[in-house]
Amino acid sequence: MVALLIRNLDWAIAWDDATARHAYARGWDLAVKGGVVCHLGPGFAGTAARELDGRGLLAMPGLVNVHSHASYIAVTKGLYEESAVPNAPDPVAGVLHVFSPLMTLREDEKPHALNYALAELLLSGCTSICDLAFAWDGWLDTLAKSGIRAWAAVQYASARYVSRNGHSLSYDWDMAGDDARLGAAISVAEMAAAHPSGRISPMLVPAQVDSCSEALFRDTAAVAAERGWVMQTHAAQTEFEVREMMQRHGCTSIVWLDRIGFLGPRTTLGHVVFTDQHPWMHLHARDDLPILARTGTTVAHCPTTQTRRGKTLQSFARYRRAGVRMALGTDIHPHHMIDELRCATVMATVADGDTHALFVDSTFEAATIGGAGALLRPDLGRLAIGCRADIVLIDTGHWTMRPLRDPLRSLVFSGLERPVRHVFVDGAQVVADGRCLTIAVEAAAAGLDAAQKRMLGEVPSRDPLGRSIDAIIPLSLPMLG
């Protein structure tokens, strides 16, 4: 007897080994036993402990989000979406390193922020997440209780960014503390690997290419290779960062990471927008993309966060043509993975000036098997016998999906998260009829709302110029009265 049987699916996005790509199937049955897909095809003859009617449903693999800051970023809603730091060296760097220190969560507020983001993820069909965060009591258990599959990634660095005047940036270095910070991250990674849920995994994350010493990167890579862990860092995220690395080392961020041995199949780089071929950089070399392709390094493309600052990859299609392994992440709020597919697909055509530069099958591949490959997990990101039962069921009769000719296009360009009906991780249901079963969403939202109100009241004491939040980031419309 199987644990779960979904019979007579109207549509399924199944993995086709013959072509090594996703493909549509109709009228198939999907069976799960021991958290694994044990049957995918027509005519399942066995019995099941639970059976669902698949008519009116599309089954697809759970989406894999390889780059997010779910533990703390949702509290910035209504603040960072359109903000910029006047006279900052770079609009992204300014928001990240000038505004961010003004908004700090207390320990008791962090579960609200994480649960809020995890609910958004699950409700948009995301079943695996890399949470790039800072360790706090209860972090791993909160991830596990949500039912999601998670890579717990402690960020650590040799330097912190400092802004003493509200617009310029400098680095406060403490390389003497590198060993202790890496040791602390390893301890958390060991706890993740041993977590009783079996769904929490380790990841090592030296935070940014410009904030970590060469020794810290080399030591991280050595530990990851010894333990079989995956790694990630932010690289080529801003013009400011790349210019800084060129001043220090005479080369781009990507070239430097290659020189010191940090790149490879177990490494993911967040963003990688400003390579040496990006037209804004005006560089003569064209080494970055070939290096990424040669080393098998994965790029975590987070389209929404960059387009909010007027930037995008140049381009997703060009990276793919160069042989670069691509995956997707949400990075910031909202954590809507399906919308990231839409944004990535549309912005690729904008960047190339070609409506045929990229199609949604490529971004769906990045959000599934691309992410699974980055995490060294070929049993994720695809519906196939022997793979983990991370399954998303889409209501094809939902009004946003109709008229229905091509369900993936309808989902990504029209339906988004609205027709997501049921979600399973390891065969366990975490979303039913569009409702998150594992998280008290309203309670998380209320807690996050209270946290933001407290933080905004403390902004003048944190801002180097003593400004209020309204002076720094005005409301989108003026107040009357």
C-alpha positions in Angstrom: 0.0 0.0 0.0 1.2 3.5 -0.9 0.8 6.5 1.4 -0.6 8.8 -1.2 -2.1 8.3 -4.6 -3.2 11.2 -6.9 -5.2 9.5 -9.6 -6.1 10.7 -13.1 -4.1 14.0 -13.1 -5.3 16.3 -15.9 -1.7 17.5 -16.3 1.7 16.6 -14.9 5.1 18.2 -15.5 7.2 15.0 -15.4 10.9 14.5 -15.9 11.8 12.8 -19.2 15.1 10.9 -18.9 15.3 10.4 -22.6 15.5 14.2 -23.4 16.8 15.3 -19.9 14.1 17.9 -19.5 10.6 18.5 -18.1 7.7 17.4 -20.3 3.9 17.4 -20.1 1.9 14.2 -19.4 -1.9 13.8 -19.2 -4.1 11.3 -17.4 -1.3 9.9 -15.2 -1.3 8.7 -11.7 1.3 9.7 -9.1 2.0 7.5 -6.0 4.1 8.2 -3.0 5.6 5.8 -0.5 8.2 6.6 2.2 8.4 10.2 1.1 9.4 9.2 -2.4 7.6 9.1 -5.8 7.2 5.3 -6.4 4.8 5.5 -9.4 4.4 8.1 -12.1 2.4 7.1 -15.2 -1.0 5.7 -16.2 -2.9 2.9 -14.5 -1.6 2.5 -11.0 -3.1 -0.8 -9.8 -2.2 -0.7 -6.1 -4.1 0.6 -3.0 -3.4 3.8 -1.0 -3.9 5.0 2.5 -5.0 8.3 1.0 -6.3 9.0 -2.5 -6.8 12.3 -4.2 -8.8 13.0 -7.4 -6.3 14.5 -9.9 -9.0 15.7 -12.3 -8.7 19.5 -12.7 -5.2 19.5 -11.3 -1.7 20.0 -12.6 1.1 18.2 -10.7 4.6 19.8 -10.8 7.8 19.5 -8.8 8.3 21.8 -5.9 10.3 24.9 -6.7 13.8 25.3 -5.3 14.8 28.8 -3.9 18.6 28.9 -3.6 19.0 32.4 -2.4 16.8 34.1 0.2 17.0 36.1 3.4 13.8 34.7 4.8 14.7 35.1 8.5 14.7 38.9 8.5 13.9 40.6 5.2 10.0 40.7 5.4 10.2 43.4 8.1 11.4 45.9 5.4 8.1 45.7 3.5 6.9 49.2 2.6 10.4 50.6 3.0 13.0 49.3 0.6 10.9 48.6 -2.5 11.5 52.0 -4.1 14.2 53.5 -1.8 17.6 54.7 -2.7 20.4 56.4 -0.7 21.2 59.9 -2.1 24.8 60.2 -3.1 25.5 56.6 -2.3 28.3 54.8 -4.4 25.7 52.4 -5.7 21.9 52.2 -5.2 21.9 48.5 -4.2 24.9 48.8 -2.0 23.4 51.9 -0.3 20.2 50.1 0.5 22.0 47.0 1.7 24.6 48.6 3.9 23.3 52.1 4.8 19.6 51.4 5.4 19.8 47.8 6.7 21.6 48.6 10.0 18.6 50.9 10.8 16.3 47.8 10.9 17.3 45.2 13.4 15.0 42.5 14.8 15.0 41.3 18.4 15.3 37.6 19.1 11.7 37.3 20.0 10.6 38.9 16.7 12.6 36.7 14.4 10.2 33.7 14.4 7.4 36.0 13.1 9.6 37.3 10.2 10.7 33.8 9.3 7.3 32.2 9.5 5.8 35.0 7.5 8.3 34.4 4.7 8.0 30.6 4.8 4.3 30.8 4.5 4.7 33.0 1.4 7.1 30.5 0.0 5.0 27.4 0.6 1.9 29.1 -0.7 3.7 29.9 -4.0 4.8 26.3 -4.6 8.3 26.6 -3.1 9.3 23.4 -1.2 13.1 24.0 -0.8 14.9 27.1 0.4 18.3 28.4 1.3 17.9 30.8 4.2 21.0 33.0 4.3 20.7 34.4 7.8 22.4 34.9 11.2 21.9 32.1 13.7 19.4 32.6 16.5 17.8 30.4 19.1 15.0 28.4 17.5 16.0 29.1 13.9 16.5 25.4 12.8 13.3 24.3 14.7 11.3 27.1 13.1 12.4 26.0 9.7 11.6 22.4 10.4 8.2 23.1 11.9 7.1 24.8 8.7 7.5 21.5 6.8 9.7 23.1 4.2 13.1 21.6 3.1 15.8 24.1 4.1 19.5 24.8 3.9 20.4 26.8 7.0 23.1 29.2 5.9 24.9 31.3 8.6 26.5 34.4 7.0 29.9 35.4 8.4 32.5 37.9 7.3 35.9 39.4 8.1 34.5 43.0 7.8 31.3 44.9 8.4 30.2 47.8 6.3 30.2 51.2 8.0 28.5 54.4 7.0 29.3 57.3 9.3 27.6 60.0 7.2 24.5 58.2 5.8 25.8 57.8 2.2 29.4 56.6 1.9 30.6 53.1 2.7 33.8 51.8 4.3 34.9 48.5 5.8 35.7 47.8 9.5 38.0 44.8 9.3 38.6 42.1 11.9 40.4 39.3 10.3 41.7 38.1 13.7 38.2 36.9 14.4 37.8 34.8 11.1 38.6 31.4 12.8 36.0 32.0 15.5 33.3 33.1 13.1 33.9 30.1 10.8 34.0 27.8 13.8 30.6 29.1 14.9 29.2 28.6 11.4 30.5 25.1 11.3 28.8 24.3 14.7 25.4 25.5 13.4 26.0 23.5 10.1 26.6 20.4 12.1 23.4 20.9 14.1 21.5 21.4 10.8 23.0 18.2 9.4 21.9 16.3 12.5 18.5 17.9 12.8 15.9 15.1 13.6 13.5 16.4 10.9 15.8 15.1 8.2 14.9 18.2 6.1 17.5 20.7 7.4 20.8 20.7 5.6 24.1 22.7 6.1 25.5 25.4 3.9 28.6 27.6 4.5 28.2 31.2 3.5 31.1 33.7 3.7 28.8 36.7 3.3 30.1 38.8 0.4 33.2 38.6 -1.8 34.4 42.1 -0.7 33.8 41.6 3.0 35.7 38.3 3.5 39.5 37.7 3.5 41.2 35.3 1.2 42.0 33.1 4.1 38.4 32.9 5.2 37.3 31.9 1.7 40.1 29.3 1.4 39.3 27.8 4.8 35.6 27.7 4.0 36.2 25.8 0.8 38.5 23.3 2.6 35.9 22.6 5.2 33.1 22.2 2.6 35.2 19.8 0.5 36.0 17.7 3.6 32.4 17.6 4.8 30.7 17.4 1.5 28.8 20.6 2.2 27.7 23.3 -0.3 28.7 26.9 -0.2 27.4 30.3 -1.3 28.5 33.9 -1.3 27.3 37.2 -2.8 29.4 38.2 -5.8 29.2 40.7 -8.6 26.1 42.1 -7.0 26.9 45.8 -7.3 29.1 48.0 -9.3 30.6 49.3 -6.0 31.7 45.8 -5.0 33.3 45.0 -8.4 35.2 48.3 -8.5 36.4 47.7 -5.0 37.7 44.2 -5.9 39.4 45.6 -9.0 41.2 48.2 -6.9 42.3 45.6 -4.4 43.3 42.8 -6.8 43.3 44.1 -10.3 40.6 41.8 -11.4 36.8 41.2 -11.2 35.1 39.4 -8.3 34.6 36.3 -10.4 38.3 36.1 -11.5 39.5 36.6 -7.9 37.2 33.8 -6.5 38.5 31.5 -9.2 42.2 32.4 -8.4 41.7 31.5 -4.8 39.9 28.2 -5.5 36.4 29.0 -4.2 34.5 28.3 -7.4 33.2 24.8 -8.3 30.2 22.6 -8.5 29.4 22.9 -4.8 29.5 26.7 -5.0 26.6 29.1 -5.7 27.1 32.8 -6.2 24.2 35.2 -5.4 23.3 37.7 -8.1 26.3 37.9 -10.4 24.9 40.8 -12.3 28.1 42.9 -12.9 30.4 40.6 -14.8 33.1 41.9 -17.0 30.7 41.7 -20.0 28.1 43.9 -18.4 27.9 47.1 -20.5 27.8 49.4 -17.4 31.2 48.2 -16.3 33.0 49.2 -19.5 35.7 46.5 -19.1 37.8 45.0 -21.9 38.0 41.4 -20.6 35.3 38.7 -21.2 36.5 36.1 -18.7 33.8 35.9 -16.1 31.2 33.8 -17.9 33.7 31.2 -19.3 35.2 30.9 -15.7 31.7 30.2 -14.2 31.0 27.6 -17.0 34.4 25.9 -16.7 34.2 25.6 -12.9 30.5 24.4 -12.8 29.6 27.2 -10.5 25.9 28.0 -10.1 24.5 31.6 -10.4 21.5 32.3 -8.1 19.6 34.8 -10.2 17.2 37.0 -8.1 15.4 39.1 -10.7 13.0 41.1 -8.6 15.6 42.6 -6.2 17.7 43.9 -9.1 14.9 45.2 -11.3 13.7 47.3 -8.4 17.0 49.2 -8.7 16.8 49.5 -12.5 19.2 46.6 -13.1 19.1 43.1 -14.6 21.4 40.3 -15.9 22.9 41.0 -19.3 21.4 38.4 -19.8 19.9 35.2 -18.4 19.9 33.8 -22.0 23.5 34.8 -22.6 24.6 33.1 -19.4 22.9 29.9 -20.5 24.4 30.1 -23.9 27.8 30.4 -22.2 27.1 27.2 -20.3 26.7 28.8 -16.9 24.5 26.8 -14.5 21.5 28.9 -13.5 19.2 28.8 -10.5 16.6 31.2 -9.0 16.1 32.8 -5.7 13.7 35.4 -4.2 16.3 37.2 -2.1 13.9 39.8 -0.7 10.2 40.1 -0.1 7.8 39.1 -1.4 8.9 35.5 -1.4 6.8 34.5 -4.4 8.8 32.0 -6.4 6.4 31.8 -9.3 6.6 35.6 -9.8 10.4 35.3 -9.9 10.0 33.0 -12.9 7.8 35.6 -14.6 10.2 38.4 -13.9 13.3 36.4 -15.0 11.6 35.4 -18.2 10.4 38.9 -19.1 13.6 40.7 -18.1 15.7 38.3 -20.2 13.8 39.4 -23.3 14.1 43.0 -22.3 17.9 42.7 -21.7 18.4 41.0 -25.1 15.9 43.1 -27.0 14.6 39.8 -28.4 11.2 38.2 -27.6 12.7 34.8 -28.5 15.8 35.2 -26.3 14.3 33.0 -23.5 11.1 31.1 -22.8 9.5 30.0 -19.6 10.7 26.4 -19.8 14.3 27.7 -19.2 13.4 29.7 -16.1 11.3 26.8 -14.8 14.3 24.5 -15.3 16.4 27.0 -13.3 13.8 27.1 -10.5 13.7 23.3 -10.3 16.6 21.2 -11.5 18.9 24.2 -11.6 18.4 24.7 -7.9 18.6 21.0 -7.1 21.9 20.8 -9.0 23.3 23.7 -7.0 22.5 21.8 -3.8 23.9 18.5 -5.1 20.4 17.0 -4.8 19.4 15.3 -8.1 16.4 13.8 -6.2 14.8 17.2 -6.0 13.3 19.6 -8.6 11.7 16.9 -10.8 8.8 14.5 -10.7 10.3 11.1 -11.4 10.3 7.7 -9.7 12.8 7.6 -6.9 12.8 11.4 -6.3 11.6 13.0 -3.1 7.8 13.6 -3.1 8.0 17.4 -3.2 4.8 18.1 -5.1 2.7 21.1 -6.0 -0.8 20.7 -7.2 -2.2 23.6 -9.3 -6.0 24.1 -9.7 -6.3 24.3 -13.5 -9.9 25.3 -13.2 -9.0 28.4 -11.3 -10.2 31.5 -13.2 -6.7 32.9 -13.5 -5.6 29.7 -15.4 -8.4 29.9 -17.9 -8.6 29.5 -20.9 -6.2 26.6 -20.4 -4.0 25.7 -23.4 -0.5 25.7 -21.8 -0.7 25.4 -18.0 2.9 26.4 -17.3 2.5 29.6 -19.2 -0.9 30.3 -17.7 0.6 29.7 -14.2 3.7 31.9 -14.6 2.2 34.8 -16.6 -1.3 34.9 -15.2 -2.1 32.7 -12.2 1.1 33.1 -10.1 0.5 31.9 -6.6 -3.3 32.1 -6.7 -4.1 28.7 -8.2 -1.7 26.8 -5.9 -4.1 24.4 -4.1 -2.0 21.7 -2.4 1.7 21.4 -1.5 3.6 18.3 -0.2 7.1 18.0 1.1 8.5 14.5 1.4 4.9 13.4 0.8 3.6 15.3 3.9 1.0 18.0 3.1 1.9 21.5 4.1 -0.7 23.4 2.1 -4.3 22.3 1.6 -6.8 24.2 -0.5 -4.6 27.3 -0.5 -4.1 27.4 3.2 -0.8 26.8 5.0 -1.2 23.9 7.5 2.0 24.4 9.4 2.2 28.1 10.1 -0.2 30.5 11.9 0.0 33.1 9.1 -2.1 35.8 10.8 -0.1 35.5 14.0 3.1 35.8 12.1 1.8 38.9 10.3 0.7 40.5 13.5 4.0 39.9 15.2 5.9 41.3 12.2 3.7 44.4 12.1 4.5 45.0 15.8 8.2 44.5 15.2 8.3 47.0 12.3 6.5 49.6 14.4 9.0 49.2 17.2 12.0 49.4 14.8 10.7 52.5 13.0 10.5 54.3 16.3 14.1 53.5 17.0 15.5 54.7 13.6 16.5 58.2 14.8 18.8 56.7 17.4 20.4 54.4 14.8 20.7 56.8 11.9 24.1 58.7 11.9 22.2 61.9 11.1 19.4 61.4 13.6 16.7 61.3 10.9 13.2 59.8 11.2 12.2 57.0 8.9 9.8 59.4 7.1 12.7 61.7 6.4 14.8 58.8 5.0 12.1 56.9 3.2 9.0 59.1 2.6 5.5 57.5 2.2 4.5 57.0 -1.4 1.7 59.6 -1.0 1.5 62.7 1.2 -0.6 62.7 4.4 -3.5 65.1 4.6 -4.3 67.0 7.8 
